[in-house]
Amino acid sequence: MLIYLYLYIIILVYIIYKKAVMVLKDIEINTPFIKLGQFLKFANLANGGGDVKAILKAENAKVDGEIETRRGRKLYPEMTVEVEGEESFTIKDVHA
């Protein structure tokens, strides 16, 4: 019985830690901007247009901390994109 409690505590600590530590990855682009739908596919967060549509319709994408539902939203360097359940990404200019 004590072993189950111990395992439960370890799993709970892991889940809390995983949510508390947000990994921020840089995605480099060599154009002035990238559209949100293209970005989601480029960052391997979506396999195709249908996946992009589902992510945006469920309001699971945030740009600079605000929910975004427009596939054509232009993302410029230094903007941050978060997708619920995934890491956060910062757009970087390859030329900078």
N, C-alpha and C positions, 0 to 999 in steps of 0.2 A: 504494500500500500504506500509506503514511504517513497519507494522508487518511482511510482507514478506521479506523485507530487513533485519530486525532484525533476523529472522529465518535463512536466508541465511548466515548471518555473523556467527551465532552460529554454523551452520553445517560446514562451511569452517574452523573455528577455531578448531573444533573437529577433522576434517580430518587432518589438519596440525599437531596438537598435537599428534595424533595417529601415524603418520609417523615419527615424530621427536623423540618420546620416544620409543626406541627399548627395548623390554623386552628380557632379556637373561635368559634362563632356563638351569638348569643343568640336564643332563641325565647320570645316573650312570650305568656303565657296570662292570661286574665281570670277564671279559676276557681281554687279552692283547690288543685286537683291536676288532672293529666291522666293517663290510662292509657297505658302504653307503646305498645300497638297503635294508639291514636288519635294519639299523638305521631309515630310513624313515618309515618303517612299525612299528618299536618299539616305535617311538615317535608319532605314530598315525597321521602321515602326509600323509600316503598312506595306502589304504586298502589291496592292493595286488601287485603282480608283474606288472600288467598292469598299475596301477597308478604310480608305481616307474618309469617305462619306459617312461610314458608320461611326468612326472616332469623332468626327465633327458634329454629327447629329446627336450623339450622346453627351455632347459638351464635355468631352474628356481632354480637350486640348486648351492650354493656356499660353498666351503670348504676353510676356512681361507681366505675369501675374493675373491677367484678365482672361476670362473664358472667351474663346474665339471659335466661331462656327463657319467662317468664310474660308473656303478652299483657296481663293485667290488672294488672300491677305499677303502683302509683300513683307518679307522679313529682310531686314538690313543688318549689317555687322553690329555686334554688341547687343542684339536682341536675344532674349532667353525664351525658349520653348519648353514647356512641360507637358507631358502626356501622363494621365493618371495611371499609376501602376508601373511606370517606366522612369528612367532617369530624366534629368533636366539637361538641356543642350543650350550652348551659347553659340551663336553664329559668329564666325571669325572670317576676316578678309585675308585671303591667301597672300595678297600683295602688301599687306601692312607689316 
